[in-house]
Amino acid sequence: MADQVNHRLKAAYDHRLRRMRDNAMPHELREGEEQTLENVSVDCGWGSLILGSTFMEPEPLLETIRQERRDRRDIAFYVRDPHVLIASAPQELFLDPSHTYRLMLATYRAGRNRRRGFTIRRLSSREDAEALNVLYAARGMVTIPPDFFWDAMDPKVLAVLVAEDDDTGEIIGTAMGVDHNRATKGGDPGSSLWCLSVSPQARPAGVGEELVRRLAELFQARGNPHMDLSVMHDNDKAISLYEKLGFTRVPFFAVKHKNPINESLFIGKTKGHGLNPYGAIIVNEASRRGIHTEIIDAEGGFFSLTHGGRTIRCRESLSEITSAVALSICDDKTVTRRLVEQVGIHVPERLGSEDNEAIEEFLTRHRAAVVKPASGEQGKGVSVGLTTLDEVNAAIETARQYCSDVLIEEFVEGQDLRLIVIDYRVVAAAVRRPAEVTGDGRSSIKELITAQSRRRSAATGGESQIPIDEETERCLSAAGYTLESVPDAGQSLFVRRTANLHTGGTIHDVTGETNRELINAAIEAAKAIGIPVTGIDLMVKSPREPEYRFIEANERPGLANHEPQPTAEKFIDFLFPLTKTSIETAHQARDT
């Protein structure tokens, strides 16, 4: 009976296959054409793009999918009758919850105006490859061994583009294109776009759009009739961009292997239960380890974690293990400053008086000052780079809106370095840069701030936005601008002095290049406060040099800001050290 059922399924599959060929659907081989390749799989570095349309039978396609390496992510695209293929191995395969969109290149028209502030070019160096992997890792994508681009990649089939910031030279975006026509020797004349990724720190606008356009123009020049892409069904922002460019949805499907990388796609995503990104990243890591999570108050970021009879309550990265004494020390910047200075940590000079004469003398010696509330977070009430008595007095009044006690310190020029300390070890380090905008020659600074703030908010789950307030206006005034000024195209302009993420600042990972003296200073500061999990802020000339000044300590650092560094993993290791061993054993068993 089973053989009869299988025979009928096979006959139905063959009949449908013949009908597809007769109708000459896209991606199908026509009768009488030149010999083309069958069973084509393109190595893309992150995995293989398996062109399902070149497989005439389901069995070879299934065997190809089964060859997936454990650290890669293969995608079987254009799968005919995906339900039939999945039914043959339901314990191994699943239907990818993505839509396919197509751009018809015969009618595509290039954009009239090129975006300014960055350059699109081919990937050309190992540094490019390493920067590309940073973008991939930050987006939770599978990284590519850098040697692949020179040892294994077929440059006739794959096109890898990068977007380079004209001012900083940083790689701020990337996209990969696959030429199906060349990969199949004419069996599939199309092309596809993969791995579009733009840094959330990118200053210029339109990086993603320009990468898509350049790939479309490349394949259009080669004579490919269309360019396809696969996008998650709920990625509304990306879908909106593609539809704006002229992509339309087409009924093609992808099948993937049930591996750990794809786990969230076939068992359902862990969304953090309404928590912000700083709580969600911890809850997600705990859930992956089998630690029970209970949301106490999502809006406030409160949750509890339970494992092996032990329950720990947290507010994001602040847990019950941090003592109330350490918390109160950290909350009072004056006390924090005294304690770290006692153990030899270098701190900026502080002015102990708000007398006008003392302030003027202080400004004469240091040229500029910083005013901040003695208690507070997220950069609220902080004014930086004050050079006149009137500015200092106005800043004092602003700071008093957040705390009655105010600190006046010397302004230390340099880079703002945040070091994450967990269990008195530095697990991540990042340079934080103030919010800035890039002119387009048409928009006012106020309009540029609004647009940049919108992008920063989208990239950080609503956590980062650029305020338009007195501090913004003062920063612009010092540079000779107002909110209504129109900067030249490509001109970059800082609109805040502080580098706090919540006021639009950007974060750039420097964990692997931070000087040992800076790491030691962060650890000693955390020990002086007695706080096992903290974010230590230093002002430095460079993360590679030993000179610094201690700025403050944060008792609830945002771990999500430091991906791809494993901050959430280290935090859970600290709270539940036994799960570290169990999860490593599970990984080893799975790999075996």
HELIX and SHEET records of a PDB file:
HELIX    1   1 ALA A    2  ASN A   23  1                                  22    
HELIX    2   2 GLY A   52  THR A   54  5                                   3    
HELIX    3   3 PRO A   58  ARG A   66  1                                   9    
HELIX    4   4 PRO A   82  SER A   88  1                                   7    
HELIX    5   5 ARG A  126  ALA A  138  1                                  13    
HELIX    6   6 PHE A  148  ASP A  151  1                                   4    
HELIX    7   7 HIS A  180  THR A  184  1                                   5    
HELIX    8   8 VAL A  207  ARG A  222  1                                  16    
HELIX    9   9 ASP A  236  LYS A  244  1                                   9    
HELIX   10  10 PRO A  260  ASN A  262  5                                   3    
HELIX   11  11 GLU A  263  ILE A  267  1                                   5    
HELIX   12  12 PRO A  277  ARG A  288  1                                  12    
HELIX   13  13 ALA A  324  ASP A  331  1                                   8    
HELIX   14  14 LYS A  333  GLN A  342  1                                  10    
HELIX   15  15 ASN A  356  HIS A  366  1                                  11    
HELIX   16  16 LEU A  389  ALA A  399  1                                  11    
HELIX   17  17 ILE A  445  ALA A  459  1                                  15    
HELIX   18  18 GLU A  470  ALA A  478  1                                   9    
HELIX   19  19 LEU A  501  THR A  503  5                                   3    
HELIX   20  20 THR A  511  GLU A  513  5                                   3    
HELIX   21  21 ARG A  516  ILE A  529  1                                  14    
HELIX   22  22 LEU A  559  HIS A  562  5                                   4    
HELIX   23  23 THR A  567  LEU A  575  1                                   9    
HELIX   24  24 PRO A  577  ASP A  591  1                                  15    
SHEET    1   A 5 SER A  41  ASP A  43  0                                        
SHEET    2   A 5 SER A  48  LEU A  51 -1                                        
SHEET    3   A 5 ILE A  75  PHE A  77  1                                        
SHEET    4   A 5 ALA A 254  HIS A 257 -1                                        
SHEET    5   A 5 LEU A  93  LEU A  95 -1                                        
SHEET    1   B 7 PHE A 118  ARG A 122  0                                        
SHEET    2   B 7 LEU A 158  ASP A 165 -1                                        
SHEET    3   B 7 ILE A 171  ASP A 179 -1                                        
SHEET    4   B 7 SER A 191  VAL A 198 -1                                        
SHEET    5   B 7 HIS A 226  MET A 232  1                                        
SHEET    6   B 7 SER A  98  MET A 104 -1                                        
SHEET    7   B 7 THR A 248  VAL A 250 -1                                        
SHEET    1   C 4 HIS A 292  ASP A 297  0                                        
SHEET    2   C 4 PHE A 302  HIS A 307 -1                                        
SHEET    3   C 4 ARG A 310  ARG A 315 -1                                        
SHEET    4   C 4 LEU A 318  SER A 319 -1                                        
SHEET    1   D 4 ARG A 350  LEU A 351  0                                        
SHEET    2   D 4 VAL A 406  GLU A 410 -1                                        
SHEET    3   D 4 ALA A 369  PRO A 373 -1                                        
SHEET    4   D 4 SER A 383  LEU A 386 -1                                        
SHEET    1   E 5 THR A 506  ASP A 509  0                                        
SHEET    2   E 5 ARG A 425  ARG A 433 -1                                        
SHEET    3   E 5 GLN A 415  ILE A 422 -1                                        
SHEET    4   E 5 VAL A 533  VAL A 540 -1                                        
SHEET    5   E 5 TYR A 548  ASN A 554 -1                                        
SHEET    1   F 2 GLU A 436  THR A 438  0                                        
SHEET    2   F 2 SER A 492  PHE A 494 -1                                        
END                                                                             
